[in-house]
Amino acid sequence: MADRQNHATAGLVSVSVLTLAFLGCADGGQSVEESAAVPVPGRLSEMDPDLVRHIEQRSAVVRERPEGMAGWMGLGLLYEAHEIFLPALECYRRAVRLDPDEPRARYHLSLMQNEAGDLESAVDNLARVTELAPEYAPARWRRGFLLLELGRLDEAAAAFRGALDVAPRDVAAQAGLARVALYQGRPEEAARVLEDSLAAGARHTYLHHLLGDAYRQLQQWDRAEAELMKGRESQAVWHDPWALESLNHRVEYYTLLNAAGGTSDSGQPEVAIPVMEELLRKKPDDRRALSNLSRAYLRIGRTEEGLRLLHRMRELHPDHFEAELNLAGAYEFLGQLERALDHADRSIELNPDYAASHRRRGSILLRQRKLDQAARAYERAVRLAPGDRLAWRSLGDCRLQLRQWEAAASSLENARRLDPENAEVLSKLGFARMELGDLKGAERVLVEAVRLAPGEARAANLMLAQIRQHLPRETESDDR
Amino acid sequence: MIAERTSGLRGLLPVVTALAVGGCAVTGGGESWFEEVAAERGLVFEHRSGHETEHYMPEAMGGGAALFDMDSDGDLDVYLVQSGSLIGPPGEQPGNRLYRNRGDGTFDDVTAGSGADDRGYGMGVAVADYDLDGDVDLYVTNLGRNTLLQNEGDGRFTDRTEASGTGHTGWTTGAVFFDYDLDGDEDLYAVNYIYWSKESENDCYGPVGEPTYCGPRSYNAPAIDVLYRNEGDGTFTDITTEAGIDRNFGNGLGVLAADYDEDGRLDVFVANDGSLNQLWLNQGDGTFRDMALVRGCAADQDALAKAGMGVTTADVDDDGDLDLLVCNLYEEGDSYYRNDGDYFTDVTALAGLGVTPRLFTRFGLGWVDFDNDGYLDLFEANGRVKYQSNLWSDDLYAEPNLLFRGSAGGRFEEILPRGGTIEPLIATSRAAAFGDLDGDGGIDIVVVNRDLSVHLLHNTAPGRGNWILFDLPGAAEGTVVTATIEGRRVRRDLRRGYSYLAANSPRVHFGLGAAGRIEDVRVRWIDGAIESFGIFDAGQRVILRRGAGN
């Protein structure tokens, strides 16, 4: 209780303190009356100039029309998009004061209160949001998760059930209910909720993590392990359109560059390219922009443009390995393997400890059928980056082609550990085990490969047929 | 105080803005539990990261500390690990420092001529009498070659790295000595962070476009740890591969050696930064198996592989087994893994640690009974690794520490003023080492701060209860002491290796509250032998020698 009082008091204090604080950050010469209303973060001089310009523009809007709720929302979203949380919180507070019945402003206010650690206020605001927008399930389950964090389990369960009332197949709410059950020592109930959700087609891998937790508490170790592996490195991130609104307000150069890089890497280079081109116009020498845009060009076959940018990058940053590495990749893609190898070697010369350069070198050598050298390059790559699943898989490939079955199996085991649901890896591992005479071991992984990729399991099925021809005889021989 | 350091409202901004964070006032109300006395006690040391303009990641991580009795005179001396510069020529670092306790909790710098001034780019330190000659040796972890310093017993240390075979090169962070094979000497586990070189450094930027330190994932180079077997003749053998430790990897920082499955053998827990934690269960045949995922301490309830920094372990809920606490980065709560026998359950929120810690980036930490009420409290030493828009001081990375009072069943409540000092100490803190430096029965803390003076937090907790400290000469990491305090059975272990880059007091401390004595004291030595030592009055340091009990 004492804690809650502290929170409440500090909440009140923070408004006036922030208001005072913003005075100190506003441009010199402004009067108290003018600047007191507009929250401006500190250290503006160290921020991206575009971001500062946008802050100034949006601040001007609210200064001119302080009674306009949309202006406060716009400034709040800009701050939120750049993780400037306390000024964002203050903007949303002003927005809510101007229009207390507008649910989105209140929703963002609750998000910022959560960021500031004021969960009690966030919970209260989310309760009000659910009254204002009863059909918006994320407000309900988000409140449930905050209540979970506060240890108020029964209230959390009620919030999750409320979300399911308005969205019966909401996966976040189902996961939340399962978490409450786990906290309350009812793993059977958690398992039932999660099994039902998965059976109904929910695809979120986090559900497997939670189901693994439930099976663990039920001491069903094998099932627990299988589920935990499936849910490994999953994330409890749920679809919440209102929370994503701020992403559209990103203006800072590197934030946009990272986002565009992510878009390109996730298979939409066409969408990312215009953004990247615009960014490169702002900073024509920026290594990261050159690198990202060249990769995007190469992905969609605009090879000449990609290579031109990479060579420019090389001229601008001659001592940095990245241009060499990217050139190696580009020329390998074009089938110019000798040229690719030269660039890979130069990349390694500039930075011998970068695993991806060794992996690239291995890949080029493998295509040149220089298997021993390729294996050595991949070995170096996995020594530097033991989590590089691609390097382990390629090392396994090399060793298969070298007919080094034991070493191949070992590499592919590592690849499998890192990528347990990769049917190709399992298939190759099955082949290596077959060659080692471990027919039962081979059968196990091949069955799994077929299960994971039934449409692409021709080779695995053929091997399985062969194994099954031999396995009975082996059994007979054992019997004798 | 704040106004004196700054001028005008602009200067005021960072500090006052920060007051709003967390929804809690940071001053006022409550009494202080600690006072900062480093300089007046003679502990004069300023850590240097070497940061100039580039953001080299090792600059964000270093600063270690050890509390150990270097001269066997019964009090705790202090060893502080310096980093230095990544730009200047190697071998010209300022070097680590050694401070001898005068016996009253004040210190003399005795580095000169001691041979303890290792000049690597330092990270942390582990301590043990590895050669069983009766005095405590040091293992210093570095970016680059680690160093084994053998204590000669006369105030001098000899570099035995090459002869012992422990000079791993790479980026080692945490390390711990422990007797994994129960052969009577302590082996060594060294945690590696990432494969890093200046050439592999990336350019990273924060959310407002400012250059900042990269996260470990951006290097995609998690490292494999190293396990050395002590051969008993002054040498060690690298058995990483044969022990199976190379079967998994991560961006390792904190490390613990403890028996989590109560099979009589010490296991190893490694907190990884941005990758799944490892729980290496000792199989008893010279091998280890990582069971963190199955046992439930690899990730948190959100399946998130958090940025594991420091670690601590103790029987917080008095059920006889060891629970685990990992602290993490800003926006990630602590991970309190309650040991439920065959598995761990993440009960962070239920323990009251779900909210406040996640507002800070925590490194050094310890479950320690500071107020001697019989329940373990929690201290967390904080400091950022990245720019955040709300600032606490002119130092972009500085934050206050956190102090929580523990109560029955393993629940925690934050103590204000924040961090337990009357004026919150705003610094970029890394290692926190725990021990009673002045023999008054209160556990003190040494905190190493990046690019700032070290802090010595003298325990002044109000209404501190009775206490007793047990010294177990020659006892190994993981030795268990159990006792009854007014009908309640309590377990405390001998544990030097916990927190972050730190080696802590080897003494076993019990807070007794109002009880005037402790009863039915038993020691379970590392080989499983159990001895009873009976009843002791409060307020003393008692030596429990093996064979002297029943």
Contacts between the chains, C-beta under 8 A, distances in Angstrom:
chain1	res1	chain2	res2	distance
A	3	B	24	7.8
A	3	B	413	7.3
A	3	B	414	7.5
A	6	B	23	7.4
A	6	B	24	5.2
A	6	B	25	6.4
A	6	B	29	7.8
A	6	B	416	7.5
A	7	B	23	4.2
A	7	B	24	6.6
A	9	B	25	7.0
A	10	B	19	7.4
A	10	B	20	6.8
A	10	B	22	7.6
A	10	B	23	4.8
A	10	B	24	5.5
A	10	B	25	5.4
A	11	B	23	5.9
A	13	B	19	6.9
A	13	B	20	7.2
A	13	B	25	7.1
A	14	B	19	7.0
A	14	B	20	3.3
A	14	B	23	7.6
A	17	B	16	5.0
A	17	B	17	7.2
A	17	B	19	5.6
A	17	B	20	5.9
A	18	B	17	6.4
A	18	B	20	6.0
A	20	B	9	7.2
A	20	B	12	7.7
A	20	B	16	6.6
A	21	B	9	7.7
A	21	B	12	6.9
A	21	B	13	4.7
A	21	B	16	5.0
A	21	B	17	4.7
A	22	B	13	8.0
A	23	B	9	5.5
A	24	B	8	6.9
A	24	B	9	3.3
A	24	B	10	4.2
A	24	B	11	7.4
A	24	B	12	5.7
A	24	B	13	4.4
A	25	B	10	6.6
A	25	B	13	5.6
A	41	B	208	8.0
A	41	B	389	5.4
A	42	B	10	7.9
A	42	B	13	4.8
A	42	B	14	6.0
A	42	B	17	7.0
A	42	B	389	7.6
A	42	B	391	6.4
A	43	B	391	7.6
A	46	B	208	7.4
A	46	B	210	5.1
A	47	B	208	4.3
A	47	B	209	5.8
A	47	B	210	6.9
A	48	B	208	6.2
A	48	B	209	3.0
A	51	B	208	5.9
A	51	B	209	6.2
A	82	B	207	4.8
A	82	B	208	5.2
A	82	B	389	7.9
A	83	B	206	7.9
A	83	B	207	3.9
A	83	B	208	7.5
A	83	B	388	7.4
A	83	B	389	6.3
A	84	B	207	7.7
A	84	B	208	6.8
A	84	B	389	4.3
A	85	B	389	6.5
A	85	B	390	7.0
A	86	B	17	6.0
A	86	B	20	6.0
A	86	B	21	7.2
A	86	B	389	7.0
A	86	B	390	5.3
A	87	B	389	7.6
A	115	B	331	7.9
A	116	B	20	6.7
A	116	B	21	5.8
A	116	B	22	6.9
A	116	B	23	6.4
A	116	B	359	7.7
A	117	B	21	6.6
A	117	B	22	4.3
A	117	B	23	5.4
A	117	B	24	7.8
A	117	B	355	5.7
A	117	B	356	6.4
A	117	B	358	7.3
A	117	B	359	4.7
A	118	B	22	7.8
A	118	B	23	3.8
A	119	B	355	5.7
A	120	B	23	7.8
A	121	B	23	7.5
A	148	B	349	6.1
A	149	B	333	7.5
A	149	B	349	5.0
A	149	B	354	4.3
A	149	B	355	6.2
A	150	B	349	7.0
A	150	B	354	6.9
A	150	B	355	7.0
A	151	B	349	5.1
A	151	B	350	5.1
A	151	B	352	7.1
A	151	B	354	7.0
A	179	B	301	6.3
A	182	B	301	7.8
A	182	B	345	7.9
A	183	B	347	7.6
A	183	B	349	7.7
A	183	B	350	6.6
A	206	B	302	7.5
A	206	B	303	5.4
A	209	B	299	7.5
A	209	B	303	3.9
A	210	B	301	8.0
A	210	B	303	7.8
A	213	B	296	6.8
A	213	B	301	7.5
A	216	B	294	7.1
A	216	B	295	7.9
A	216	B	296	5.8
A	216	B	343	5.1
A	217	B	343	7.2
A	217	B	345	7.4
A	219	B	342	6.6
A	221	B	294	6.8
A	224	B	294	6.4
A	225	B	293	7.5
A	225	B	294	5.2
A	228	B	293	5.1
A	228	B	294	6.5
A	229	B	293	7.4
A	231	B	303	5.7
A	232	B	276	7.4
A	232	B	293	6.8
A	232	B	303	7.8
A	233	B	276	7.2
A	233	B	299	7.7
A	233	B	303	7.1
A	233	B	305	6.1
A	234	B	303	4.7
A	235	B	302	7.0
A	235	B	303	6.4
A	235	B	304	6.4
A	236	B	301	8.0
A	236	B	302	4.0
A	236	B	303	6.2
A	236	B	304	7.3
A	252	B	207	6.8
A	252	B	208	6.0
A	252	B	209	4.7
A	253	B	209	5.7
A	254	B	205	3.9
A	254	B	209	5.6
A	255	B	207	6.2
A	255	B	209	7.5
A	287	B	203	7.3
A	288	B	203	6.7
A	321	B	199	7.1
A	350	B	199	6.7
A	351	B	197	7.3
A	351	B	199	4.0
A	351	B	200	5.7
A	352	B	199	7.6
A	353	B	195	5.7
A	353	B	196	7.7
A	353	B	197	4.7
A	353	B	199	6.7
A	353	B	200	5.2
A	353	B	221	7.7
A	354	B	199	7.5
A	354	B	200	5.4
A	355	B	195	7.7
A	355	B	220	6.9
A	355	B	221	6.3
A	356	B	220	7.5
A	384	B	195	5.2
A	384	B	221	6.0
A	385	B	195	7.3
A	385	B	220	5.6
A	385	B	221	5.1
A	385	B	222	7.4
A	386	B	222	6.6
A	386	B	223	7.8
A	386	B	224	6.0
A	386	B	246	7.8
A	386	B	249	4.4
A	387	B	220	7.0
A	387	B	222	5.2
A	387	B	249	6.3
A	387	B	275	7.5
A	388	B	220	7.1
